[in-house]
Each structure stands twice: as structure tokens, then as C-alpha cells.
Amino acid sequence: MRLLRRFFVLIGIFFVVCLGFSFTEQPFWGYHWLGTSKAELKWKPKSIILLGGGGMPSQSNLMRSWYTEKAAKTFPEAKVIVAMPGLLSDSLSTPQLMKSELVLRGIPAERIAFEPKGTNTRSQALECQGVIKMQESILLVTSPEHMRRAVLAFRKVGFEKVNAVPAFENAAEADLSFTDDELGGNSRMIPDVGNNMNMRYQMWNHLKYEILIARELVALSYYKLRGWI
């Protein structure tokens, strides 16, 4: 029982520390570092690789598709490769739906190819060896927290010119504040939060960033120990 109590105390301390950090800027800058520390555009890409991140539709794949469209229109001569496992003969499979999303956004279907076998970042990089010449410049599109590991993994297998675009979300430009009492309802003993953006949004976003950062640091450590980066 004593050991169990100590365990719960440690969990409580850890939660309080995480909660405290959520009121600071550190989680954002940690997330930003994962997305930008290896993201660069040094070479004109011959291939744009959209690294799949989930089902379709999903927040990650839709965000990555949006950035892939922008990249494909900026570099109209580059081919687009959807790296997502799935059954290509099924029109409702995730890779085919990702292709349909890109076509809907104005990317010609003939520009889009697939890498449908890789089931993690390492295997996607290995499978892309059979689709792209190692000396060609490539542009990776993926979520910010995944970007550093993706670039390092592709470099590790031998790709010489790796560009990267992190699919960051953009904050809403509108003023979302409000006056609580003007909206009616119960006002007794209830604090006003209408003008407190930290409490309404930022703290919760930072808690999410902390989880993403922790997961990605574990993944980076595993990849490093395996010699994949």
C-alpha cells in the first residue's frame, strides 16, 4: 500500500507540473521546435511526399493535404506521392481518398502516385527508395510534431536532398472574447471567462502539445536506439 501511495503521489506531482507548464509558453515552443528544427527548403523538389497520418477524413490528413496542395502548385513540375498504407484497388481506401482530396483541390490525377506499403516512418522511407532516386530532391509534408523524425529517417536511408514543410494550424484572426453576463444564464458564484483566452483555449492546447511532445520524444529515442535516425 505504501508503494501504491507513493505511485499516486508521483502521478499527482507530475500532473501538477504539466498543468503549471500549460500556463507558460514552453509547450508551444517545444512543439514549434519539433516542427521547424529540421524543416527547410534548400532545393527545388522533384517529388512531394505526403506522409499519411490517419484515416480519411481526419485532422492530420486534411491538414497535410492542404499543405501538399500549396506545395504542388508552387512546384508544378514535381510529382506528388501519397505515402499511406491501403488497398489501392478499393476506391474507398484511405490512400485513394487522399488522392481524391488532392484532385478536389486542383492537383491533376496523373501527377499523383502512391507508396502504399510503409506502415511507419522508417518503412515509408525505405519503400520510397523504390519510387524515387536517392539523389533527387524531395519535399516531405507531415504534421509538425512528426517532422523532425521524418526528415532524419529519410536522410538515414540515403536521401540526399530532403526538404520539409510542417503542416501547422493557423490561429483564428477573430476576437473570440465575450461578456459573460450579456449572454444570460446563471451568474451566481460563477467566474467570468469570456476575456480569458488562456483559460478557454491556450491552456488546453498546451496540454495537448505536452502529450504530443512526450510521445514524439519517446519515438525519437526509440528510432535513435534502433539506428533508424
BAFI-3210 file (N, C-alpha, C; in Angstrom, 3 decimals, decimal comma, padded with zeros to 6 digits):
// residues 229
n [1|2|3|4|5|6|7|8|9|10|11|12|13|14|15|16|17|18|19|20|21|22|23|24|25|26|27|28|29|30|31|32|33|34|35|36|37|38|39|40|41|42|43|44|45|46|47|48|49|50|51|52|53|54|55|56|57|58|59|60|61|62|63|64|65|66|67|68|69|70|71|72|73|74|75|76|77|78|79|80|81|82|83|84|85|86|87|88|89|90|91|92|93|94|95|96|97|98|99|100|101|102|103|104|105|106|107|108|109|110|111|112|113|114|115|116|117|118|119|120|121|122|123|124|125|126|127|128|129|130|131|132|133|134|135|136|137|138|139|140|141|142|143|144|145|146|147|148|149|150|151|152|153|154|155|156|157|158|159|160|161|162|163|164|165|166|167|168|169|170|171|172|173|174|175|176|177|178|179|180|181|182|183|184|185|186|187|188|189|190|191|192|193|194|195|196|197|198|199|200|201|202|203|204|205|206|207|208|209|210|211|212|213|214|215|216|217|218|219|220|221|222|223|224|225|226|227|228|229]
n.u [000,823|001,983|003,798|002,038|000,720|002,834|003,240|000,859|001,142|003,374|002,286|000,366|002,027|003,363|001,210|000,464|002,764|002,726|000,319|000,985|002,994|001,404|000,364|002,358|004,633|006,218|005,338|004,319|006,634|008,227|006,747|006,844|009,581|009,939|008,609|010,047|012,825|014,168|013,047|013,255|013,856|015,770|016,267|014,820|012,064|011,703|009,965|007,070|006,248|003,562|003,043|001,050|-001,252|-003,418|-006,863|-009,318|-011,904|-009,578|-008,133|-005,311|-004,648|-006,161|-005,081|-002,445|-002,934|-003,853|-001,525|000,055|-001,231|-000,677|002,102|002,350|001,286|003,049|005,345|004,999|006,063|006,789|006,237|003,622|003,513|001,609|002,076|000,848|-000,458|-002,635|-005,365|-005,110|-006,825|-009,295|-011,607|-012,464|-010,518|-008,070|-005,644|-006,611|-008,743|-007,313|-005,946|-008,158|-008,939|-006,797|-007,068|-009,546|-008,722|-007,429|-005,152|-003,811|-004,793|-002,989|-000,540|-000,197|001,077|001,519|002,707|002,096|002,776|004,414|004,304|005,153|007,245|009,928|009,660|008,213|010,106|012,005|010,507|010,034|012,417|012,254|010,707|011,618|014,565|017,585|019,191|017,581|015,847|013,570|010,387|009,029|005,850|004,202|002,801|003,592|004,747|005,783|007,699|010,559|011,484|010,701|012,277|014,883|014,716|014,366|016,734|018,487|018,139|019,284|018,482|019,455|018,782|016,674|013,824|011,369|008,031|006,222|002,952|001,477|-001,204|-003,259|-003,923|-007,137|-008,163|-010,089|-011,572|-012,337|-013,439|-015,907|-018,645|-019,632|-021,996|-023,733|-024,768|-026,675|-028,211|-027,047|-025,436|-024,434|-021,817|-020,182|-017,272|-016,251|-015,239|-015,019|-013,161|-010,804|-008,539|-006,495|-007,403|-009,642|-008,747|-005,836|-004,458|-005,536|-004,787|-002,019|-001,699|-002,361|-000,243|001,856|001,416|001,763|004,441|005,746|005,133|006,409|009,093|009,654|009,336|011,392|013,596|013,395|013,721|016,328|017,763|017,297|018,754|017,613|017,558]
n.v [-001,209|001,211|001,606|001,900|004,258|006,077|005,933|007,081|009,624|010,542|010,556|012,555|014,782|014,931|015,554|018,077|019,558|019,401|020,737|023,248|024,016|024,288|026,818|028,400|029,498|027,465|024,796|025,378|026,323|024,062|022,308|023,810|023,682|020,945|020,943|022,712|022,479|020,792|021,477|022,756|024,491|023,983|023,023|022,794|020,824|017,574|015,642|015,490|014,366|013,202|012,342|010,038|010,305|009,264|008,209|008,910|011,172|013,033|015,091|015,309|014,261|015,916|018,434|018,010|017,467|019,953|021,529|020,100|020,565|023,332|023,219|021,650|023,327|025,410|024,206|023,147|021,198|019,056|015,692|014,111|012,128|009,901|008,640|006,184|003,409|000,967|-000,487|-000,237|-000,946|-000,518|001,944|003,384|003,269|004,577|005,762|006,192|007,915|010,069|010,810|011,582|013,822|015,546|015,819|017,072|019,491|020,542|019,308|017,580|014,246|012,587|013,390|012,259|009,700|006,545|005,291|002,576|000,761|001,216|001,243|002,642|005,492|004,852|002,547|003,714|005,491|003,631|002,243|004,285|004,435|002,761|004,169|006,712|008,328|008,335|010,560|012,602|015,631|015,920|016,703|016,673|016,400|016,732|016,378|018,860|017,854|015,469|016,005|016,346|013,724|012,456|013,718|013,050|010,256|009,777|010,857|009,065|006,651|007,289|009,378|012,310|015,008|016,525|018,256|020,011|020,580|021,646|020,934|023,178|024,435|027,340|030,126|031,456|034,611|036,232|038,136|036,443|036,966|037,584|039,012|037,649|037,998|039,250|037,253|035,981|033,447|031,611|033,526|033,546|033,063|032,145|032,412|034,917|034,159|035,024|036,861|035,647|034,188|032,435|030,585|029,574|028,516|028,453|027,087|024,484|023,766|023,769|021,683|019,587|019,834|019,113|016,376|015,482|016,212|014,642|012,039|012,088|012,503|010,087|008,411|009,394|008,706|005,905|005,412|006,337|004,528|002,209|002,755|004,031|006,666]
n.w [000,000|000,732|-001,324|-003,427|-002,694|-002,883|-005,592|-006,615|-005,541|-006,951|-009,521|-009,121|-008,583|-011,018|-012,707|-011,718|-012,323|-015,137|-015,586|-014,590|-016,440|-018,658|-018,555|-019,404|-022,039|-022,904|-023,777|-026,362|-027,699|-027,591|-029,207|-031,544|-032,063|-032,693|-035,122|-036,750|-036,510|-038,262|-040,608|-043,791|-046,873|-049,280|-051,816|-055,058|-055,222|-056,724|-056,164|-054,164|-051,073|-049,434|-046,294|-044,819|-042,071|-040,685|-040,764|-043,364|-043,633|-041,588|-039,046|-039,234|-041,818|-043,510|-042,966|-043,820|-046,496|-047,351|-047,174|-048,934|-051,342|-051,658|-051,907|-054,211|-056,140|-056,006|-056,912|-059,782|-061,476|-059,989|-058,976|-057,080|-054,243|-052,470|-049,431|-047,855|-046,216|-047,679|-049,573|-052,883|-054,918|-053,932|-054,042|-051,895|-050,024|-047,681|-048,898|-051,543|-051,064|-050,064|-052,370|-053,908|-052,464|-052,981|-055,748|-055,801|-054,801|-056,907|-057,982|-060,654|-061,480|-062,759|-061,854|-059,421|-057,432|-055,625|-052,469|-050,975|-048,949|-046,676|-043,166|-040,995|-040,179|-040,761|-042,471|-044,537|-045,570|-046,477|-048,412|-050,220|-051,511|-053,681|-055,406|-055,836|-056,946|-055,106|-055,234|-055,994|-055,199|-052,528|-051,029|-047,951|-046,451|-043,504|-040,164|-037,631|-035,167|-036,020|-037,863|-037,471|-036,922|-039,290|-041,304|-040,441|-040,605|-043,362|-044,341|-043,172|-044,547|-046,904|-048,626|-050,193|-050,513|-048,704|-048,288|-046,262|-045,114|-042,479|-041,319|-039,936|-037,899|-038,375|-036,355|-035,413|-036,645|-035,617|-032,924|-030,131|-027,696|-025,114|-023,220|-020,309|-018,697|-020,425|-021,943|-020,546|-018,436|-015,506|-013,106|-010,562|-008,304|-010,297|-012,099|-014,500|-017,786|-020,297|-021,390|-020,956|-022,603|-022,176|-020,255|-021,595|-024,062|-024,601|-022,478|-022,667|-025,248|-024,886|-023,066|-024,735|-026,569|-024,857|-024,507|-027,155|-027,540|-025,586|-026,489|-028,983|-028,315|-027,062|-029,292|-030,969|-029,402|-029,450|-032,217|-032,468|-030,857|-032,302|-034,520|-036,664|-037,162]
ca.u [000,000|002,865|004,332|000,948|000,512|003,927|002,985|-000,189|001,721|004,214|001,370|-000,205|003,066|003,578|000,065|000,548|003,843|002,217|-000,693|001,694|003,646|000,400|000,107|003,548|004,818|007,166|004,810|004,248|007,963|008,668|006,029|007,396|010,918|009,779|008,155|010,901|014,260|014,718|012,255|013,943|013,597|017,036|016,314|013,545|011,754|011,188|008,873|006,450|005,771|002,545|003,080|-000,274|-001,243|-004,628|-007,895|-009,842|-011,183|-009,026|-007,478|-003,926|-004,574|-006,700|-004,082|-001,316|-003,390|-003,905|-000,155|000,538|-001,781|000,086|003,431|002,231|001,048|004,285|006,302|004,094|006,729|007,057|005,199|003,112|003,434|000,839|002,658|-000,177|-000,826|-004,029|-005,652|-005,305|-007,943|-010,521|-011,740|-012,774|-009,385|-007,519|-004,798|-007,418|-009,492|-006,345|-005,753|-009,374|-008,889|-005,832|-007,686|-010,572|-008,022|-006,881|-003,945|-004,177|-004,657|-001,809|000,652|-000,222|001,431|001,322|003,589|001,032|003,232|005,042|003,377|005,676|008,101|011,089|009,311|007,850|011,360|012,597|009,679|010,190|013,634|011,896|009,866|012,350|016,020|018,126|019,845|016,573|015,361|012,203|009,748|008,143|004,746|003,665|002,430|004,774|005,398|006,369|008,596|011,962|011,735|010,552|013,456|016,033|014,534|014,614|018,168|019,197|018,104|020,142|018,039|020,496|018,231|015,366|013,116|010,260|007,011|005,351|001,558|000,995|-002,503|-003,257|-004,867|-008,226|-007,825|-011,214|-011,576|-013,308|-013,849|-017,311|-019,014|-020,432|-023,319|-024,598|-025,334|-027,724|-027,897|-026,756|-024,218|-024,029|-020,660|-019,527|-016,340|-016,306|-014,094|-015,149|-011,970|-009,629|-008,211|-005,604|-008,208|-010,590|-008,126|-004,395|-004,058|-005,919|-003,908|-000,685|-001,743|-002,297|001,138|002,710|001,245|002,404|005,893|006,189|005,059|007,404|010,419|009,804|009,541|012,735|014,537|013,324|014,353|017,761|018,286|017,235|019,617|016,792|017,829]
ca.v [000,000|002,371|001,784|002,399|005,660|006,847|005,985|008,073|010,934|010,912|010,900|013,858|015,803|015,046|016,262|019,484|020,165|019,561|021,791|024,513|024,342|024,636|028,250|029,077|029,382|026,396|023,727|025,826|026,389|022,684|021,843|024,566|023,139|019,678|021,198|023,593|022,277|020,143|021,903|023,743|024,396|024,335|022,565|022,690|019,390|016,825|014,817|015,926|013,158|013,415|011,241|009,864|010,358|008,735|007,875|009,999|012,400|013,213|016,392|015,258|014,084|017,089|019,490|017,674|017,623|021,400|021,985|019,435|021,321|024,574|022,867|021,159|024,468|026,195|023,453|022,408|020,105|017,960|014,681|014,005|010,735|009,681|007,533|005,762|002,021|000,740|-001,279|000,721|-001,371|-000,077|003,396|003,995|003,124|005,861|006,420|006,659|009,092|011,169|011,248|012,301|015,134|016,364|016,123|018,071|020,743|021,043|018,615|016,584|012,867|011,958|013,802|011,626|008,285|006,001|004,370|002,041|-000,359|001,631|001,341|003,636|006,446|004,121|001,722|004,617|005,960|002,511|001,958|005,374|004,189|002,115|005,072|007,963|008,223|008,856|011,843|013,617|016,424|015,593|017,603|015,947|017,141|015,971|017,199|019,462|017,013|014,318|016,458|016,084|012,288|012,111|014,184|012,246|008,895|009,766|011,055|007,876|005,605|007,682|010,507|013,324|016,356|016,405|019,469|019,678|021,591|021,217|021,338|023,905|025,098|028,793|030,611|032,305|036,030|036,941|038,330|035,484|037,328|037,942|039,402|036,524|038,372|039,648|036,055|035,451|032,254|031,727|034,306|033,470|032,272|031,613|033,437|035,274|033,636|035,490|037,567|034,886|033,249|031,409|029,551|028,975|027,829|028,242|026,055|023,168|023,485|023,466|020,327|018,698|019,882|018,359|014,956|015,252|016,306|013,467|010,872|012,197|012,305|008,640|007,855|009,763|007,888|004,548|005,423|006,506|003,269|001,233|003,162|004,459|008,088]
ca.w [000,000|000,772|-002,675|-004,254|-002,331|-003,474|-007,035|-006,866|-005,229|-008,090|-010,612|-008,798|-008,783|-012,467|-013,284|-011,310|-013,112|-016,508|-015,561|-014,444|-017,703|-019,671|-018,467|-019,923|-023,489|-023,205|-024,633|-027,754|-028,292|-027,793|-030,400|-032,671|-032,334|-033,409|-036,487|-037,557|-036,316|-039,454|-041,768|-044,605|-048,305|-049,916|-053,199|-055,756|-055,151|-057,865|-055,631|-052,916|-050,396|-048,399|-045,337|-044,235|-040,622|-040,060|-041,736|-044,182|-043,262|-040,250|-038,940|-039,708|-043,270|-044,191|-042,840|-044,687|-047,881|-047,632|-047,422|-050,149|-052,479|-051,810|-052,401|-055,578|-057,017|-056,010|-057,737|-060,678|-062,184|-059,051|-058,817|-055,716|-053,807|-051,249|-048,670|-046,892|-046,493|-048,008|-050,767|-053,967|-055,766|-053,266|-054,225|-050,610|-049,112|-047,252|-049,913|-052,674|-050,623|-050,003|-053,754|-054,310|-051,818|-053,719|-057,048|-055,496|-054,567|-058,166|-058,413|-061,662|-061,021|-063,354|-061,091|-058,103|-057,339|-054,282|-051,753|-050,121|-048,124|-045,432|-042,040|-040,068|-040,883|-041,259|-043,626|-045,628|-046,168|-047,213|-049,591|-051,197|-052,281|-054,933|-056,197|-056,073|-056,930|-053,857|-055,464|-056,294|-054,069|-052,139|-050,068|-047,050|-045,831|-042,394|-039,012|-037,017|-034,171|-036,704|-038,923|-037,192|-037,084|-040,703|-042,042|-040,035|-041,103|-044,808|-044,532|-042,723|-045,577|-048,007|-049,440|-050,047|-050,525|-048,054|-047,865|-045,374|-044,810|-041,375|-041,512|-038,759|-037,928|-038,247|-035,345|-035,907|-036,514|-034,993|-031,469|-029,618|-026,338|-024,924|-021,863|-019,845|-018,187|-021,536|-022,569|-019,687|-017,665|-014,085|-012,881|-009,165|-007,905|-011,489|-012,599|-015,919|-018,549|-021,681|-021,851|-020,536|-023,677|-021,643|-019,619|-022,531|-025,191|-024,627|-021,534|-023,190|-026,387|-024,387|-022,519|-025,899|-027,055|-023,944|-024,835|-028,448|-027,355|-024,837|-027,378|-030,045|-027,726|-026,903|-030,633|-031,402|-028,638|-029,980|-033,541|-032,273|-030,332|-033,378|-035,613|-037,792|-037,403]
c.u [000,860|003,427|003,272|000,678|001,600|003,733|001,955|000,291|002,577|003,361|000,768|000,785|003,302|002,443|000,118|001,625|003,380|001,190|-000,032|002,352|002,639|000,045|001,314|003,610|005,665|006,573|004,716|005,623|008,570|008,038|006,585|008,779|010,841|009,414|009,149|012,390|014,922|013,951|012,993|013,587|014,832|017,049|014,909|013,160|011,280|010,038|008,391|005,815|004,818|002,538|001,734|-000,218|-002,451|-005,610|-008,309|-011,357|-010,648|-008,309|-006,083|-003,857|-005,128|-005,726|-002,912|-001,693|-003,426|-002,516|000,437|000,024|-000,981|001,468|003,369|001,990|002,253|005,331|005,521|004,740|007,004|005,905|004,824|002,956|002,682|001,406|001,696|-000,547|-002,312|-004,163|-006,002|-006,452|-009,294|-010,600|-012,045|-011,652|-008,805|-006,608|-005,585|-008,246|-008,570|-006,063|-006,963|-009,408|-007,944|-006,381|-008,754|-009,950|-007,286|-005,588|-004,342|-003,892|-003,390|-000,510|000,818|000,102|001,300|002,563|002,692|001,472|003,777|004,043|003,921|006,679|009,318|010,740|008,845|009,092|012,004|011,823|009,825|011,477|013,328|011,079|010,641|013,845|016,573|018,743|018,846|016,178|013,898|011,700|008,765|007,078|004,155|003,335|003,674|005,495|006,137|007,510|010,052|012,306|011,651|011,791|014,660|015,932|014,820|016,092|018,943|019,224|018,847|019,668|018,931|019,951|016,799|014,874|011,930|009,344|006,135|003,947|001,006|-000,426|-002,319|-004,305|-005,945|-007,887|-008,919|-011,007|-012,696|-013,772|-015,335|-017,513|-020,019|-021,856|-024,269|-025,278|-026,387|-027,263|-027,602|-025,437|-023,714|-022,824|-019,909|-018,586|-016,527|-015,047|-014,063|-013,912|-010,671|-009,308|-007,293|-006,402|-009,104|-009,916|-006,664|-003,945|-004,344|-005,075|-002,514|-000,630|-001,680|-000,881|002,071|002,617|001,939|003,923|006,422|006,191|006,169|008,816|010,683|010,078|010,930|013,793|014,561|014,008|015,868|018,397|018,288|018,173|018,865|016,940|019,275]
c.v [001,264|002,672|002,363|003,867|006,539|007,001|007,054|009,484|011,427|011,303|012,283|014,987|016,040|015,828|017,750|020,210|020,408|020,679|023,154|024,953|024,773|026,118|029,070|028,901|028,172|025,261|024,133|025,815|025,000|022,077|022,512|024,032|021,820|019,911|021,931|023,280|021,602|020,517|023,002|023,514|024,899|024,033|022,548|021,217|018,812|015,917|015,409|014,704|013,550|012,192|011,146|009,783|009,765|008,325|009,095|010,034|012,322|014,546|016,356|015,149|015,285|018,262|019,236|017,815|019,097|021,918|021,336|020,141|022,594|024,283|022,433|022,297|025,399|025,546|022,562|021,250|018,908|016,966|014,587|012,530|010,673|008,446|007,152|004,323|001,868|-000,039|-000,344|000,337|-000,957|001,443|004,127|003,806|004,497|006,493|006,936|007,883|010,301|011,705|012,054|013,698|016,060|016,760|017,199|019,455|021,244|020,401|017,547|015,161|012,211|012,359|013,001|010,138|007,847|005,269|003,746|000,961|000,062|001,847|002,169|004,501|005,761|003,321|002,580|005,137|004,859|002,228|003,041|005,243|003,563|002,990|006,304|007,686|008,935|010,240|012,961|014,380|016,087|016,626|016,790|016,880|016,254|016,923|017,717|018,543|015,827|014,714|016,104|014,610|011,872|012,503|013,317|010,821|008,810|010,002|009,782|006,800|006,027|008,806|011,714|014,746|016,313|017,782|019,067|020,868|021,069|021,778|021,971|024,410|026,604|029,208|031,483|033,768|036,828|037,083|037,466|035,798|037,684|038,369|038,388|036,913|038,784|038,456|035,385|034,225|032,564|032,459|034,229|032,553|031,673|032,683|033,691|034,773|034,175|036,164|036,839|033,810|032,134|030,256|028,835|028,112|027,466|027,121|024,666|022,798|023,094|022,088|019,298|018,669|019,049|016,861|014,625|015,263|015,063|012,229|010,920|012,029|010,823|007,989|008,174|008,925|006,456|004,450|005,534|005,202|002,176|001,552|003,577|005,947|008,382]
c.w [000,000|-000,610|-003,604|-003,965|-002,939|-004,977|-007,370|-006,535|-006,388|-009,297|-010,378|-009,012|-010,262|-013,123|-012,952|-012,111|-014,547|-016,588|-015,432|-015,742|-018,770|-019,644|-018,941|-021,433|-023,882|-024,046|-026,106|-028,405|-028,464|-029,031|-031,651|-033,050|-033,090|-034,870|-037,357|-037,484|-037,510|-040,720|-042,520|-046,068|-049,040|-051,415|-053,792|-055,833|-056,480|-057,453|-054,311|-052,273|-049,276|-047,499|-044,624|-042,726|-039,940|-041,139|-042,545|-044,065|-041,831|-040,229|-039,555|-041,224|-044,027|-044,117|-043,784|-046,158|-048,281|-047,971|-048,669|-051,389|-052,727|-052,392|-053,856|-056,566|-057,069|-056,890|-058,701|-061,430|-061,272|-059,049|-057,337|-055,376|-052,491|-050,559|-047,550|-047,196|-046,754|-049,294|-051,920|-054,894|-055,188|-053,348|-052,921|-049,586|-048,795|-048,299|-051,108|-052,297|-050,473|-051,403|-054,231|-053,708|-052,564|-055,089|-056,869|-055,303|-055,802|-058,626|-059,437|-061,184|-061,555|-062,658|-059,803|-058,210|-055,878|-053,783|-050,702|-049,141|-046,765|-044,316|-040,881|-040,832|-041,497|-042,515|-044,800|-046,342|-046,990|-048,493|-050,652|-052,001|-053,632|-055,852|-056,652|-056,059|-055,695|-054,018|-055,740|-055,032|-053,804|-051,139|-049,246|-046,495|-044,742|-041,248|-038,299|-036,040|-034,794|-037,638|-038,665|-037,430|-038,550|-041,504|-041,715|-040,566|-042,597|-045,106|-044,192|-043,795|-046,841|-048,901|-049,138|-049,923|-049,999|-047,624|-046,983|-045,166|-043,680|-041,537|-040,231|-038,978|-037,832|-037,216|-035,984|-035,651|-035,801|-033,488|-030,885|-028,198|-026,299|-023,477|-021,338|-019,472|-019,299|-022,196|-021,702|-018,922|-016,216|-013,882|-011,440|-008,978|-009,094|-012,039|-014,087|-016,621|-019,974|-022,234|-021,491|-021,580|-023,185|-021,058|-020,627|-023,589|-024,973|-023,696|-022,082|-024,398|-025,918|-023,726|-023,644|-026,473|-026,168|-024,224|-026,145|-028,322|-026,650|-025,725|-028,415|-029,510|-027,475|-028,255|-031,163|-030,685|-029,163|-031,334|-033,432|-031,799|-031,416|-034,533|-036,859|-038,083|-036,971]
res [m|r|l|l|r|r|f|f|v|l|i|g|i|f|f|v|v|c|l|g|f|s|f|t|e|q|p|f|w|g|y|h|w|l|g|t|s|k|a|e|l|k|w|k|p|k|s|i|i|l|l|g|g|g|g|m|p|s|q|s|n|l|m|r|s|w|y|t|e|k|a|a|k|t|f|p|e|a|k|v|i|v|a|m|p|g|l|l|s|d|s|l|s|t|p|q|l|m|k|s|e|l|v|l|r|g|i|p|a|e|r|i|a|f|e|p|k|g|t|n|t|r|s|q|a|l|e|c|q|g|v|i|k|m|q|e|s|i|l|l|v|t|s|p|e|h|m|r|r|a|v|l|a|f|r|k|v|g|f|e|k|v|n|a|v|p|a|f|e|n|a|a|e|a|d|l|s|f|t|d|d|e|l|g|g|n|s|r|m|i|p|d|v|g|n|n|m|n|m|r|y|q|m|w|n|h|l|k|y|e|i|l|i|a|r|e|l|v|a|l|s|y|y|k|l|r|g|w|i]
***
